[in-house]
Amino acid sequence: MKEYIPRFVGTVTKYVFVESPDMTPADLAIRAYEISQGVMIKETCFGLQITGRPEEVDAIITRLRTFDPSHIFVKDRGFPPGDPRRCRANLGGARPGYYGHEFEISLIRHISRGIEELSQRGADAPVHPPVYSGPAGLDARRLQEIIESQES
C-alpha cells in the first residue's frame, strides 16, 4: 500500500450526533450552515460531519450544543477523509466506522436521560450508581484454577 498523504493538512473532522425529540439532523445542519464561515459541513443520517481548522470547528460545535445540550454529542473522526485504510471507495460497502456510529446512537438516548435528570436535581445532588443484582462474577482464584487446568 502506498503512503497516504492527507489532503486536509491542518484540519480536523468531528462528528456531531443528534438524538432529540425536538431537533433533527436537518435542523442542526441549517443552523450549522448559518454559522459555518467556510467550514465544510456534511449532513448525515445521525447529525453532521464538520471539517475545518480546529478552532473554527470547535467554535461551531460550541454554538450548536447550546441549542440542545443534552441531546447533541460530539466525537473526533479517527481517520481523515479519503484515507485508504478506512475509505469505503477502497474497501467497498459501508465505512467500517458507520457500524460504531449505529451502536453509539442507540446508547446516547440513555445518556441524554441521565444528563437531563442530573440537571433537574442540581449539580450538588449525590449520584448513586445502580446496584447490580445479577449473578456474581468469577472469583480470581477460580479463574486461576481454570487457567492452570487448561495448561496441563
C-alpha positions in Angstrom: 0.0 0.0 0.0 1.4 3.4 -0.9 1.9 6.0 1.7 -1.1 8.1 2.4 -0.7 11.9 2.2 -3.7 13.7 3.7 -5.4 16.3 1.5 -6.7 18.2 4.5 -3.5 19.1 6.3 -4.2 21.3 9.4 -7.8 20.4 9.6 -9.9 18.2 11.9 -13.2 16.4 11.3 -15.7 15.9 14.0 -19.0 14.1 14.1 -22.0 15.8 15.7 -24.7 13.3 16.7 -28.2 14.5 17.5 -30.8 12.3 19.2 -33.5 14.7 20.1 -37.3 14.8 20.1 -37.1 18.5 19.2 -34.3 18.6 16.6 -33.4 16.6 13.5 -30.1 16.3 11.7 -31.6 18.7 9.0 -32.5 21.3 11.7 -29.0 21.1 13.1 -27.5 21.3 9.6 -29.4 24.5 8.8 -28.1 26.1 12.0 -24.6 24.9 11.2 -24.7 26.4 7.7 -25.7 29.7 9.1 -22.6 30.0 11.3 -20.2 27.9 9.2 -17.9 30.6 7.8 -16.3 28.4 5.2 -16.0 25.2 7.2 -17.1 22.1 5.4 -20.4 20.7 6.8 -22.0 17.5 5.6 -25.4 16.4 6.9 -25.6 12.7 7.7 -28.3 10.4 9.0 -27.1 10.8 12.6 -26.2 14.5 12.5 -23.3 16.3 10.9 -19.7 15.8 9.9 -17.8 19.1 10.2 -14.3 19.6 8.7 -12.1 22.7 9.1 -9.4 24.3 11.1 -9.6 23.1 14.8 -10.5 26.5 16.3 -13.3 27.0 13.7 -14.8 23.6 14.1 -14.7 23.9 17.9 -16.4 27.3 17.8 -19.2 26.0 15.6 -19.7 22.9 17.8 -19.8 25.0 20.9 -22.5 27.2 19.4 -24.5 24.2 18.1 -24.5 22.5 21.5 -26.3 25.5 23.0 -29.4 24.6 21.0 -30.0 21.3 22.8 -27.0 20.4 25.1 -28.4 17.2 26.5 -29.1 15.7 23.0 -26.1 16.8 20.9 -22.9 14.7 21.2 -19.5 15.2 19.5 -16.6 12.9 18.7 -13.4 13.1 16.7 -13.1 11.3 13.3 -10.3 8.8 13.7 -9.1 8.9 10.1 -9.1 11.8 7.6 -11.4 11.8 4.7 -10.1 9.7 1.8 -7.7 7.7 3.9 -7.4 4.3 2.0 -7.2 2.4 5.3 -10.8 3.2 6.0 -12.3 4.7 2.9 -15.2 2.7 1.5 -14.1 3.5 -2.0 -11.2 1.2 -1.4 -13.0 -1.3 1.0 -16.5 -1.4 -0.5 -19.7 -1.3 1.4 -20.4 0.9 4.4 -17.4 2.6 6.0 -16.4 0.4 8.9 -16.9 3.2 11.4 -20.5 3.5 10.5 -21.5 0.4 12.5 -19.9 2.0 15.5 -22.0 5.1 15.0 -25.1 3.0 14.7 -24.3 1.4 18.1 -23.4 4.7 19.7 -26.6 6.4 18.6 -28.6 3.6 20.3 -26.9 4.4 23.6 -27.0 8.2 23.6 -30.7 8.4 24.4 -29.9 6.9 27.8 -27.0 9.3 28.3 -29.4 12.2 27.4 -31.9 11.0 30.0 -29.1 10.9 32.6 -27.9 14.4 31.8 -31.5 15.7 32.0 -32.0 14.1 35.3 -28.8 15.5 36.7 -29.7 19.0 35.5 -33.1 18.7 37.3 -31.5 17.5 40.5 -28.8 20.2 40.6 -25.0 19.8 40.3 -24.6 19.2 44.1 -27.1 16.4 44.4 -25.4 13.0 45.2 -25.4 10.4 42.4 -25.6 6.8 43.4 -24.6 4.1 40.9 -27.2 1.5 40.3 -26.9 -1.7 42.4 -26.0 -4.7 40.3 -28.3 -7.7 41.2 -27.1 -10.1 38.5 -25.0 -13.2 39.1 -21.8 -12.9 41.0 -18.6 -12.6 39.0 -16.0 -15.2 38.6 -13.7 -15.4 41.7 -10.0 -14.7 40.8 -8.8 -17.9 42.5 -11.3 -20.0 40.5 -10.2 -18.3 37.3 -6.6 -19.2 38.1 -7.6 -22.8 38.7 -9.3 -22.9 35.3 -6.3 -21.5 33.6 -3.9 -23.9 35.3 -6.1 -26.9 34.4 -6.0 -25.9 30.7 -2.2 -25.6 30.7 -1.7 -29.3 31.6 
